[in-house]
Amino acid sequence: MSTVYNKEFFKGEQTKAIHAGELPDPVTGASSPNLVMSTTYVADTDTGFSVEGMEEGNIWIYTRWGNPTIHQLEEKLAALEEAETAVAFASGMGAITALLFHQLKAGDHAVVTDVAYAALSEITNEMIPGLGIEITKVDTSDTDAVKKALKPNTKLIYIETPCNPLLRITDIAAVADIAHQAGAKLAVDSTFATPAATKPLLLGADFVVHSLTKYLGGHGDALGGAILGRKSDLELLRKKTAIRLGGTLSPFNAWLILRGLATFPIRMRVHQENALKIAAYLEQHPKIKRVIYPGLPSHPQHELARRQMNNFSGIITFQTEQGKERLPEIAGKLKVIHYAVSLGHHRSLLFYLHSEDLLQTSFKFTSPAQQDSWNRFAGEGIFRLSVGLEDADDLIADLARALG
């Protein structure tokens, strides 16, 4: 059941963020989107009992199959990402898992970025290979490495750009060409970039993955995930995989994320403005060894970032001397920034990522080049700063107090 989305009227990004996927309620006239918490719906007597008989766009039957509030969110996300359709999930990992299970079977091969969201790295280290699926991890910012990793049975290339936590960037258009020439599909985790920065489908990607928990929801109060792409791909993914795996987004979380999306373009502008100021401040701080931020000319891939990103987002990483040893002191002096995991929220968050720990648990490199790339970006460990919407001067004062 589709809502009306007329591109003639909804052209600008802010207009799409507010209006796409939503219509006033036809019964009550309510302007804001409805929150429909029902798990089941009154059905016609000829309604089938299996999802096999479900056609996309049918009336609502059961919320694991589809729900009006979740559907509104999917429509809005598709408009923002310029996708044909979207499928929402209970978390970003729910979306990633569904995509991997749908696209890969025993005997297939996938090329996966060697540094990415930790849970994605871990599931492709163990669980997915355990199903008879071969995984090759490469630095996907190196297109030659991607080409060399291809095999006759390669079905999927999975990249993340900028990648978590290194902020290394992959050329989406170049890797899309490589994938398609090999008869494979390209999936891009664009959580850090968001549609405000990059629209991977327009650069040749087949799938875009987002953790809605981060910038798109924007307020740190709702888990969610999404896959976006062509209807021909995602209608089958919804029916054959998403519904059966059962990682259904709560309608209440969908409603919270819808509310967050209304201010998404405005928030991303402020995230970038604040991050640029703070990155410049950190870069000249005597106790900072290195700052990595795509918006800085010092980023090793700054020119690619300028070509591929219309917004540099709000994540900064930086190295200090004795980062692990100084962590209690730094975290203890913060008054505005929260020492906490996650990112993309309206409040600023800082967390330390120790290289030795991560290389034992999440990232298992197989070549000296991969280790060298990690060392260049992260050293012995990095602070990951998710810059929020507070006043930049207050955030800089907080960092100055903490760093000493």
Buried (B, 14 or more C-beta within 10 A) or exposed (E): EEBEBEEEEBEEBBEBBBBBBBEEEEEEEEEEBBBBEEEEBEBEEEBEEEBEEBEBEBEBBBBBBBBBBBBBBBBBBBBBBBBBBBBBBBBBBBBBBBBBBBBBEEEBBBBBBBBBBBBBBBBBBEEBEEEEBBBBBBBBBBBEBBBEBBBEEBBBBBBBBBBBBBBBBBBBBBBBBBBBEBEBBBBBBBBBBBBBBBBBBEBBBBBBBBBBBBBBBBBBBBBBBBBBBEEEBBBEBBBBBBBEBEBBBBBEBBBBBBBBBBBBBBBBEBBBBBBBBBBBBBBEBEEBEBBBBBBBEEBBBBEBBBEBBBBBBBBBBBBBEEBBEBBEEBBEBBEBBBBBEEBBBBBBBBBBBBBEEBBEEBBBBEEEBBBEBBEEBBBBBBBBBBBBBBEBEBBBEBBEEBBE
